[in-house]
Amino acid sequence: MSTLNDQHIKVLNGLIEVTLDSAHGYRDAAKDTTNPRFKSLFEMRSMERNQVTAELKAEVRGLGGEPENDGTTLASIHRVFLNLKNAVIGSDEGVVDEVEAGEDHIKAKFEAALQHENLSAPVKLVVAELYTVIKAGHDQMRDLKHDLHIHQV
């Protein structure tokens, strides 16, 4: 395996980790919300993120690498904190706020990958296509958060 492939695999595996984190976060958010609309939306986003993960893993395998299978340790710790926080506070607004914060994180990771100067055009194209899915999810959660805060006043 070439050094360039190693760099591509490292970038893609980083995206796999953060996308797995996102899928798990959405799954947990679906469990934590009391709003059926949010539950359905979060479950759909979790499935969507699992599909993005599958596409990233296929790309890593195509480059001769071994794809990541776990999210980050930091995300696991964050979810434990959120579960504790939601047990105490227990509001859908709080769940949406945390989901939107997670969306900011994953969007930034994909944007950083797209700016990676050594990413080949074919790999960058895959990341760019998947970024459109990530960005759409981000924008939807951002809008949902803003709508909730406007209507809570």
Secondary structure, DSSP 8 states (H G I E B T S, - for coil): --HHHHHHHHHHHHHHHHHHHHHHHHHHHHHH---HHHHHHHHHHHHHHHHHHHHHHHHHHHTT-----S--HHHHHHHHHHHHHHHHS--HHHHHHHHHHHHHHHHHHHHHHHH-TT--HHHHHHHHHHHHHHHHHHHHHHHHHHHHHHHT-
